[in-house]
Amino acid sequence: MMIFIGLIFVIAAYLIGNLNFAYIVVKFFKKEDVRNYGSGNAGTTNVLRVMGTKYAIPVFLLDALKGSLVIFAGTQIGLGDFFLMLGGIAVVAGHNWPLFLQFRGGKGTATSLGVFLTLDWQVTLIAIVIGILVLIVWRMVSLTSLVGMLVLPITTIALSRSIWEIILAFVLFFFSFYQHRKNIGRIIQHRESKIGQKARIK
C-alpha cells in the first residue's frame, strides 16, 4: 500500500513542479511569455531582468515553497527517505521540464532550495550563505546558483547525511549544472549578465 501511495506522491510532486510561477506572474501582469526574454528561461533570474525585484522575489519564494510543500507532505503521510528523495527529484524535474509548458521551464534553484530547506535546513543554510557571498563578489545569479547547488552534495557528505539525501543533493546539482550549461559557457567567456542588466527580447 505504501508503495502505491509513494508512486502517487512522486507523480503529484512532478505535477506540482509544473506550477511555474515565473511564467504565471509575467503572463498575468505583463501578458507575455517570460521565455521570450533574455535567456529564454522561465525562472526567477529572467523575471528579475524583465520585471525587477518586486516580482522576482515573490516568484523565488513561491517556487521554493512548492519544493518545501512536497517534502512536508511526504513526511506527513509517513513516507520514508527513498520516496522523499524521489519526490524532491520529481518536483524539481517538473519545474525544469514542465509537461504543460512544452518542457521549457526554469533551472530549479529555488525549488531545490525549498526541497532541502524542509528536508535539512542546516545544509541549506550553509548553501545559502556561501551563495550570497558569491553573489556579493561576482554579481552573477547563475554563478551563485551553481556554487550554491554544488555546496549541497559537498555538505551532505561532510556532515555524514543519509545515502538518500546525498543522492538527492547530487541529482539536483546535476540538474542545475545541465540547465546552466549555456551560462557556464558565457561565464568562461566573460559574457555572462550581471545583476542590474536588462533582458532583451529574444
ZIRANOR-V493088 format. One line per field, one symbol per residue. ss: DSSP state (A for helix, B for strand, O for the rest). phi: phi as a letter, one per 20 degrees, with the letter a starting at -180 (. if undefined). burial: I if it has 24 or more other C-alpha atoms within 12 Angstrom, else O. A space follows every 50 residues. Layout:
ss->???
phi->???
burial->???
//
This chain:
ss->OAAAAAAAAAAAAAAAAOOOAAAAAAAAAAOOOAAABOOOOOOAAAAAAA AOAAAAAAAAAAAAAAAAAAAAAAAAOOOOAAAAAAAAAAAAAAAAOOAA AOOOOOOOAAAAAAAAAAAOAAAAAAAAAAAAAAAAAAOOAAAAAAAAAA AAAAAAAAOOOOAAAAAAAAAAAAAAAAAOAAAAAAAAOOOOOOOOOOOO BO
phi->.fffffffffffffffgffeffffffffedlcegfedlfmdebgfffgfe cnfgdffgfgffffffffffffffffenfegfffffffffffffffcfge clmddddnffffffgffffbfffffffffffffffffdldfffgfffgff fgffffffelfffffffgffffffgfgffegfffffffeldffdgoefee ff
burial->OOOOOIOOIIIIIIIIIIIIIIIIIIOOOOOOIIIOIIIIIIIIIIIIII IOOOIIIIIIIIIIIIIIIIIIIIIOOOIIOIIIIIIIIIIIIIIIIIOO IOOIIIIIIIIIIIIIIIIIOOIIOIIIOIIOOOOOOOOIIIIIIIIIII IIIIIIOOOOOOOIIIIIIIIIIIIIIOIIOOIIOOOOOOOIIIIOOOIO OO
//
